[in-house]
């Protein structure tokens, strides 16, 4: 792909305009990381460090165990467990074996769990003792042949095997009995699947997104180049390493806030979500980071981990930032080590952006944009020192990536002029192969090589992307297109508002009316009438909030997003 960069001054001059990315299996990243960072701490879980060497060994043991079970290329293995160290060996073992990894939310209802296992043609499931009962209840209605169970007693490496039901396998026992030798699984990087990751299913059933090995390697290379000025280097034995393009160490440190191999990363995203999978499993390994694995997101504990381990990089979604910013005694923590704060999943309000910059004074605070159908990352705030940061945007497209904005419903895909709102379309090596067993949906989403995202955005005169909202979330009031995110931005700017969501409520006369759900700050004496007056003075006439309701909390997704789908179901009985 020959994609020339816009605004070259915002990209590292030591990097080429077009990245040359090797077409290799994703396991090459694991091999390269061991070569560069052997002996280093890759992860810390409950104060226990896990080295790059341990992950490499355990991954190959599990890959060999799967092979002995007859599992390999063309098959799907699902991982149905919460964040834990065993997840790392399971993930890498699956992709090394040649099988496709499919993450499953361990808290899925029975019907959704059964659907995903069947739809993905899963032949084996790796589960945890805390989620095993839910799996056992629906197992007879699936085509799963092998269940591999782990538990807290195993932790990592050679812990004591968990007690497993008859007919199931112990994760620890399988690895103990297997070899740690490397083997060639015969993977075709451009065609073989590395991930089948399911979308949230905002309409209809969830869809399995097919990500190839080449997709994943490309996106990891794009992320490494964007965030740390790195180039991929393929060794003769197939190890893929990432090295800084800037050879002078002092110059390199001036360019990037967090040099390669020195990052301490923390994220609230569970590993079964795409943000956790890419951002906590693959990307940090490629860049030599030490990643802190939290059991779950508890604001006070999360802040404590930052201080305890001298975390340098954190990422999350607006709902997480909102919770952190409202944590009691937040200003008593030491955040001096934080150098990078990245927000994604949904637009961040200017109010929250300002609060984060104040809270983390030594950090670059920015936003990024990505989606499951593009592996993970598409665009991001400029990481290079001296680059231009534009408030309210998600930055520039990463290397080898093209963006265009088209009118909603435009089948021709004609780009709109700069500054106009429309559907965001993406073309690049990270774009999915398609939806699993759904050719019609694939054809509707992938047109002439362009991924039609369903997200609404704008591109300004300098190429910076702004997210306006979701096409499915846009409501039509008396013929006018109304984007909820614009109204939400105004609502949360009120000093007494903690968080706000706007959805379209069906209306016989207008079609839909904007209805706001608002969480007030503790002790705030704000009335509905006062807030309606505040917001409606600050928006165009057709975007005025017609109904407003104060609530205590919002339904959330596993990715840390507010679930507008669930909110609509609760409010109106349908999505």
SVG drawing of the C-alpha trace seen along z (x, -y; Angstrom):
<svg xmlns="http://www.w3.org/2000/svg" viewBox="-48 -31 71 69">
<polyline fill="none" stroke="black" stroke-width="0.4" points="0.0,0.0 1.4,-3.4 -0.3,-5.9 1.5,-9.3 1.2,-11.1 -0.6,-14.3 1.1,-17.1 4.5,-15.4 5.7,-17.8 3.5,-15.8 5.2,-12.5 8.7,-11.4 11.1,-12.5 13.2,-9.4 10.3,-7.2 9.4,-6.5 6.1,-7.8 5.1,-4.2 6.0,-1.5 7.3,1.7 5.6,4.3 6.7,7.9 3.9,10.4 4.5,13.0 2.5,14.9 1.6,13.0 3.7,15.4 6.8,13.7 6.1,10.8 6.4,13.1 9.7,14.5 11.1,11.0 10.1,9.7 11.9,12.6 15.0,11.8 15.0,8.1 13.6,8.3 14.7,11.7 14.8,11.5 12.6,8.4 9.3,8.2 6.5,8.4 3.6,8.4 2.8,7.9 -0.3,9.5 -1.1,9.3 2.5,8.2 3.9,11.3 6.2,10.5 6.0,12.5 9.0,12.4 9.0,12.4 10.8,15.8 8.0,17.3 5.3,16.2 7.3,17.6 7.7,20.9 4.2,21.3 2.7,20.2 4.6,22.8 3.7,25.5 0.0,24.6 0.5,24.5 1.9,28.0 -0.9,29.2 -3.5,27.9 -1.6,29.7 -1.8,33.0 -5.5,32.5 -5.7,32.2 -6.3,28.5 -4.6,26.2 -5.2,24.2 -8.7,23.5 -10.1,24.2 -11.4,21.8 -10.5,21.8 -12.5,19.5 -11.2,18.0 -13.9,17.6 -12.4,16.1 -11.7,12.9 -8.3,11.1 -5.7,13.4 -2.1,14.5 -3.3,17.7 -5.0,15.7 -1.6,14.7 -0.4,18.3 -3.8,19.2 -3.9,16.4 -0.3,16.9 -0.6,20.6 -3.7,20.5 -2.2,18.2 1.0,20.1 -0.9,23.3 -2.5,21.8 -6.0,21.8 -8.0,18.6 -8.5,17.0 -12.0,15.9 -12.5,13.9 -15.7,14.5 -17.0,12.2 -17.2,14.5 -20.3,12.7 -22.4,13.3 -25.9,14.6 -26.4,18.2 -28.2,17.5 -25.4,15.1 -22.7,17.5 -24.2,20.4 -24.7,18.2 -21.1,17.1 -19.6,20.5 -21.8,22.0 -21.5,19.1 -17.7,19.1 -17.5,22.9 -15.5,23.2 -14.0,26.6 -12.3,25.9 -12.9,23.4 -10.4,22.3 -12.4,21.3 -11.9,20.2 -13.4,21.8 -15.3,18.5 -17.1,18.8 -17.1,22.6 -20.6,23.2 -22.2,20.9 -20.3,22.7 -21.3,26.2 -25.0,25.2 -25.0,24.7 -22.2,27.0 -24.5,29.7 -26.1,27.3 -22.7,26.5 -20.2,28.3 -17.4,27.8 -15.1,30.9 -12.7,29.9 -13.0,27.7 -9.8,26.6 -10.2,25.2 -7.9,23.1 -8.3,21.4 -6.7,19.2 -4.7,22.1 -2.8,22.3 -2.1,18.6 0.9,18.8 3.6,21.3 3.5,24.5 0.8,23.8 -1.4,26.6 -3.9,27.8 -7.5,26.8 -10.1,29.5 -11.9,30.1 -15.2,31.9 -15.0,35.3 -14.2,35.1 -12.6,31.6 -8.9,30.8 -6.7,29.0 -4.9,26.1 -1.9,26.5 -1.7,30.3 -1.9,30.0 1.0,27.6 3.1,29.7 2.7,32.7 3.5,30.8 6.8,29.8 7.9,26.2 9.6,26.7 8.7,24.4 7.0,25.8 5.9,24.4 2.1,24.4 2.1,23.6 0.2,20.3 -0.7,18.3 -0.6,14.7 -2.7,13.0 -5.6,15.6 -5.4,17.5 -7.4,16.0 -5.7,15.0 -8.8,13.5 -12.6,13.9 -13.7,11.0 -17.4,10.4 -18.9,6.9 -21.4,5.6 -24.4,6.3 -26.0,2.9 -28.5,4.2 -29.4,7.9 -27.0,10.6 -23.3,9.9 -21.0,10.5 -17.6,12.2 -14.9,10.0 -12.3,11.9 -8.8,10.6 -5.9,12.2 -2.3,12.6 -1.3,9.9 -3.9,7.6 -2.7,7.9 1.0,7.6 0.3,4.5 -1.6,2.8 1.0,3.6 3.6,2.1 1.5,-0.9 1.0,-1.4 4.8,-1.0 5.7,-3.5 3.1,-6.0 3.6,-5.8 7.4,-5.1 9.0,-5.9 9.8,-2.2 10.4,-0.2 9.8,3.5 12.9,5.6 12.5,9.3 15.3,11.6 16.4,14.6 14.7,17.0 11.4,15.2 11.6,13.1 9.9,9.8 11.5,7.0 10.7,3.3 13.6,0.9 13.8,-2.9 14.4,-4.7 16.3,-7.5 19.7,-6.0 20.9,-8.7 19.6,-7.9 19.4,-11.5 17.6,-12.6 15.2,-9.7 14.3,-10.6 13.6,-14.2 11.2,-12.9 9.1,-10.5 7.9,-10.8 8.2,-7.0 11.1,-5.3 11.0,-1.8 11.4,0.8 10.8,-1.6 7.0,-1.8 4.9,-0.7 1.4,-0.3 -2.0,-0.1 -5.5,0.2 -8.9,1.0 -9.9,2.9 -10.5,6.6 -8.4,8.9 -11.4,10.3 -12.2,6.9 -10.3,5.9 -8.8,2.9 -7.4,5.2 -6.4,7.9 -4.4,5.6 -3.4,2.9 -2.5,5.3 -1.3,8.5 0.2,7.8 1.2,4.2 3.1,3.9 5.0,7.1 6.2,5.7 7.4,2.5 9.1,4.1 6.6,2.7 5.9,3.9 2.1,4.2 0.2,4.1 -2.8,6.5 -5.7,5.4 -8.3,7.9 -11.1,5.5 -11.6,1.7 -12.0,0.2 -11.2,-3.5 -9.3,-3.8 -7.4,-0.6 -6.5,-1.7 -5.1,-5.0 -3.2,-3.1 -1.6,-0.9 -0.4,-4.0 1.4,-5.2 2.7,-1.8 4.3,-0.8 5.3,-4.2 3.0,-3.7 3.9,-5.8 1.0,-5.1 -2.7,-4.7 -5.6,-4.4 -9.3,-4.1 -12.8,-5.2 -14.7,-8.4 -16.8,-6.4 -13.6,-5.3 -12.2,-8.8 -15.4,-10.1 -15.3,-7.5 -11.6,-8.4 -12.2,-12.1 -14.9,-11.7 -12.9,-9.5 -12.6,-10.9 -9.1,-12.2 -7.8,-11.8 -5.4,-14.7 -3.6,-12.8 -2.0,-10.3 1.3,-10.8 0.9,-10.8 4.3,-12.3 5.4,-9.3 2.5,-9.4 3.7,-10.5 0.9,-9.3 -2.9,-9.4 -5.0,-8.0 -8.7,-8.0 -10.9,-6.0 -14.1,-4.1 -16.2,-7.3 -15.6,-11.0 -14.1,-12.8 -15.7,-16.0 -13.6,-19.2 -14.4,-19.5 -12.9,-16.0 -9.9,-16.7 -9.1,-19.8 -9.5,-17.9 -7.2,-15.1 -4.5,-17.6 -4.7,-19.2 -4.6,-15.9 -1.6,-14.5 0.5,-17.6 3.6,-15.7 1.5,-13.7 0.5,-14.1 -3.3,-13.7 -4.9,-12.7 -7.6,-10.7 -7.5,-7.9 -9.9,-6.2 -10.2,-2.5 -12.7,0.3 -12.8,4.1 -13.2,4.1 -9.8,2.4 -8.1,4.7 -7.7,1.9 -6.1,-1.4 -6.9,-3.8 -5.9,-7.3 -4.5,-9.0 -3.2,-12.1 0.3,-13.0 2.9,-11.4 6.0,-13.0 7.4,-15.9 6.5,-19.2 3.6,-17.7 0.3,-19.6 -2.5,-18.5 -5.9,-19.7 -8.5,-19.7 -11.7,-17.9 -10.1,-15.6 -8.8,-12.1 -5.7,-13.1 -4.3,-12.0 -4.5,-8.7 -1.7,-6.3 0.8,-5.1 -0.4,-3.3 -4.0,-4.4 -6.4,-6.4 -9.6,-8.1 -12.5,-9.7 -15.8,-11.1 -18.9,-10.2 -22.5,-11.3 -24.7,-8.9 -26.4,-6.6 -24.0,-7.5 -23.5,-4.2 -20.8,-5.8 -18.5,-6.7 -17.7,-10.2 -15.6,-12.1 -17.3,-15.1 -15.5,-18.5 -13.4,-19.3 -15.3,-20.1 -18.6,-18.4 -20.0,-15.6 -20.5,-12.1 -19.7,-8.4 -16.0,-7.6 -14.5,-5.2 -11.1,-3.5 -8.6,-1.8 -5.5,-0.2 -3.7,3.1 -5.4,3.4 -8.9,3.6 -10.7,6.9 -11.1,9.7 -14.8,9.6 -17.6,10.9 -17.4,14.6 -20.0,16.5 -21.8,13.3 -21.0,12.5 -23.9,10.0 -22.9,8.0 -19.3,8.1 -20.2,6.8 -22.3,4.0 -19.5,2.9 -16.4,3.4 -16.8,1.6 -14.0,1.2 -11.5,1.8 -13.0,-0.8 -14.4,0.1 -17.7,-1.8 -17.6,-2.2 -21.0,-3.5 -19.3,-6.3 -20.0,-9.9 -17.0,-12.3 -15.3,-15.3 -11.9,-15.8 -10.5,-19.4 -8.1,-21.2 -5.1,-19.7 -6.4,-16.1 -7.4,-15.8 -10.4,-13.6 -13.2,-14.5 -15.9,-12.0 -19.4,-13.3 -21.3,-10.1 -22.6,-6.8 -24.8,-6.6 -27.1,-4.3 -27.2,-6.8 -28.0,-9.8 -31.7,-10.8 -33.9,-12.7 -36.0,-15.5 -38.4,-17.0 -36.1,-16.1 -33.0,-17.5 -30.0,-15.2 -29.2,-15.5 -25.9,-14.1 -26.2,-13.2 -22.5,-13.7 -22.8,-17.4 -25.6,-17.8 -23.8,-15.6 -20.8,-17.8 -22.9,-20.8 -24.6,-18.9 -21.4,-17.7 -20.0,-21.3 -22.4,-22.2 -20.5,-22.3 -23.2,-20.2 -23.3,-17.4 -21.1,-14.3 -22.2,-12.5 -24.9,-12.6 -26.3,-10.6 -28.7,-11.6 -30.8,-9.2 -33.7,-9.5 -37.2,-8.9 -39.9,-8.0 -42.4,-10.7 -45.4,-10.7 -45.1,-14.3 -41.3,-14.8 -40.1,-11.3 -37.7,-11.4 -37.0,-13.8 -33.7,-14.2 -34.1,-12.8 -31.3,-13.3 -30.3,-11.1 -28.1,-12.9 -26.1,-11.9 -25.6,-14.8 -22.6,-15.4 -23.1,-14.3 -24.9,-17.0 -25.7,-19.1 -29.0,-20.9 -29.7,-21.1 -33.3,-20.9 -34.5,-19.6 -35.8,-23.0 -32.5,-24.7 -30.5,-22.2 -32.9,-22.2 -32.5,-26.0 -28.8,-25.7 -28.4,-23.2 -31.1,-24.6 -29.5,-28.1 -26.3,-26.5 -27.5,-24.3 -29.3,-24.9 -33.1,-24.8 -33.5,-21.3 -31.0,-19.9 -32.8,-21.2 -33.4,-18.6 -37.2,-17.9 -37.1,-15.6 -34.6,-15.2 -34.3,-12.6 -31.9,-12.4 -30.5,-8.9 -28.0,-7.3 -26.1,-5.2 -25.9,-4.1 -25.8,-0.5 -22.2,0.3 -20.6,2.6 -17.5,4.8 -15.5,2.2 -16.3,-0.5 -18.7,-2.3 -22.2,-3.5 -24.6,-1.1 -27.1,-3.2 -28.7,-0.1 -29.5,1.2 -30.6,-2.2 -33.1,-2.3 -34.3,1.1 -34.9,0.1 -36.6,-3.1 -38.6,-2.1 -38.6,1.7 -36.7,1.9 -33.3,0.8"/>
</svg>
